[in-house]
Structure formats: C-alpha cells, structure tokens
Amino acid sequence: MHTYRLTFDCPDSIGIVNQVSTLITEHKGWISDASQHSDDETKWFFSRIEILADSIDVDLEGLRELLTPLAESLNFNWKLEDSTVPKKVIMMASKATHCLSDLLDRWHSGELNCEIPCVISNHDDMRGLVEHYGIPYHKVVIEKDNKQPGFDEVERLIKEYQGDTIVLARYMQILPPTLCALYPHKVINIHHSFLPSFIGAKPYHQASIRGVKLIGATCHYVTEDLDQGPIIEQDVSRVNHRNKVEDLVRLGKDTEKLVLARGLRAHLEDRILVHGNKTIVF
Ligand SMILES: Nc1nc2c(c(=O)[nH]1)N[C@@H](CN(C=O)c1ccc(C(=O)N[C@@H](CCC(=O)O)C(=O)O)cc1)CN2
C-alpha cells in the first residue's frame, strides 16, 4: 500500500492530534494507521501517522509544505517519508556470517523492503556469499595501529553508494566519532548480549564466566559511546550449567538474527522515534 509516513515528536499539549488530523482531512487524506504516545514524565508527545497517498489532494512535497507552519508552531521534530521509496542500507560485517546471511536472505525473499547497494567488510570471508546475491563487496582493512584511513574509505563508500542506513551485522570494529556523527540514528548494531550487561568484546565469554541463566541480544543505534546507543529491540534465550561458552555462542546466534531483523524492519518502516537515549517503537 502506497502511503506517506509522518513521524513527529514535540512538547506535549492538548489538541495536537486534532490539528494534524484536521489538516490531513481538509485535503481529503485517508489516515490508514495512527499511533501515538504521551510521556507524562518528560511531557513529550510522539506520533506516527500513515496517509494513503492516492487519497490526499497533494503530493509528498505539497504535504510537507502544508505541514511546515503547523510543525513550526508546535515545535515538531519531524520526518515525512514515502513508503514506496526504499532505504539504501549499507551492510557491514567482519567474520561471523549468521547475521549478514540472514539479512541477505530476508532481503532476497522480499521480506525486507530496502536496497543493499554494497557490503563492506574488514575481511574477505563473506565475499562469495555477498556476490552470490549480485551485491558489490568491498574489503576495507582497518589497520590496528592506524585506523583512520580505513574508516575514511568506509565513509567514502557510504557516500558513493548514497547509503542512508548502515547495519553493523557483527562488524567487530568500533566506529570513530566522526562517522557516528555523520549518521545519527542511522547506524544499527547487533550486540550479542542483553544490554546493559556485558558491553564490549566477547560478551558470551563474559556471560559464561558470570554463570548467567539467560543470554540475549540487543539491536541499538550506534553512538560513539560503545554499545550505549538507544535500544531498538532485545530478546533472550535460556541457558544452563551444562552449556559451555561455545554453546552460548551457538544458542545466541538465533536470537541475534531475530533481534537484528526485527530492529532493521522497524527502522525501514519508520516506526522508531528517538528521544534522548531511548526509543519509541510503534
Ligand atoms: N562507535 C561504535 N562502534 C561500534 C559499536 C558502538 O556501539 N559504537 N558497536 C560495535 C559492536 N561490538 C559489539 O557489539 C563491538 C565490536 C568491536 C569491539 C572491539 O573491541 N573491537 C576492537 C577490535 C577487535 C578486532 O580487531 O577483532 C577495536 O575496535 O579496537 C567491541 C564491541 C561495533 N562498533
């Protein structure tokens, strides 16, 4: 279904929904889906509205012009997207194949509505897998003692392919602050623990030492603060004393794949609003 997706957040007050829906209705817009949340602690309001594109008497840019005065008067942080314009998702991975191969399969089957202009990795291990799908593969080595040239090349590639979303599918390098700043709330990572537990490298080893009874995975937006970005999606799976760390790694893969796919889908469908270091996922 072809819709225009309006997402916004603003200081809460009475009549916001009425003013927005009245404007849409005055232009014959049919609201096919509407979600909102009023946060009584922060006195902040969040909304996502889908409008049937064929119903309203203006195009996307016309609707943007109509909404601008209201958005300014109500201090909106807002986006207006066309559901038929796929996001350009640059995938990044290192050596672990499960998350990337799962996303490629979901994309190839049409489950994920996006374009994948290229895959970037710091290793060659997944070239065959990626090129099987006809997707360009770029190996960009990140030198341990001189990382910036590698990340400069990563940035160049993202711009060359006009990527608007970057997915770290078990990409095991910490992105520099400059790259994080260029793509706020557009870089999505899968961390293989139930954050905030076990931040950093080798979380399953940390979990095994701790003797946990649950392992988990967390999909979050990437910030310069390692594994501290706004959480999008999480899930857990049960483990026990018989499980060695290799078992945690094996059992955790299914949770990682599911959590990353759910988180990316929410992003692709413009269902995520970020406020501070938290998300509202409609
Ligand atoms: N700026 C950010 N970059 C990355 C984040 C993030 O939240 N902010 N998440 C990580 C993913 N990650 C765990 O999920 C993670 C990856 C890598 C490391 C790490 O210590 N890497 C070493 C190099 C390891 C190697 O060479 O194999 C390093 O970068 O020095 C910790 C956690 C992705 N990036």
The ligand as an ORCA input file, in Angstrom:
! r2SCAN-3c Opt
* xyz 0 1
  N      31.111      3.701     17.776
  C      30.611      2.458     17.915
  N      31.109      1.453     17.157
  C      30.606      0.200     17.297
  C      29.609     -0.083     18.249
  C      29.097      1.015     19.026
  O      28.173      0.851     19.855
  N      29.632      2.260     18.835
  N      29.189     -1.392     18.447
  C      30.171     -2.397     17.991
  C      29.813     -3.851     18.052
  N      30.507     -4.503     19.131
  C      29.701     -5.266     19.909
  O      28.524     -5.461     19.534
  C      31.895     -4.430     19.335
  C      32.758     -4.544     18.259
  C      34.136     -4.464     18.463
  C      34.675     -4.285     19.711
  C      36.144     -4.187     19.856
  O      36.668     -4.091     20.949
  N      36.849     -4.178     18.704
  C      38.304     -3.970     18.667
  C      38.961     -4.701     17.509
  C      38.653     -6.195     17.553
  C      39.293     -6.885     16.347
  O      40.216     -6.308     15.731
  O      38.835     -8.008     16.027
  C      38.531     -2.483     18.403
  O      37.702     -1.883     17.656
  O      39.564     -1.988     18.866
  C      33.819     -4.171     20.795
  C      32.432     -4.258     20.616
  C      30.528     -2.102     16.560
  N      31.093     -0.795     16.508
*
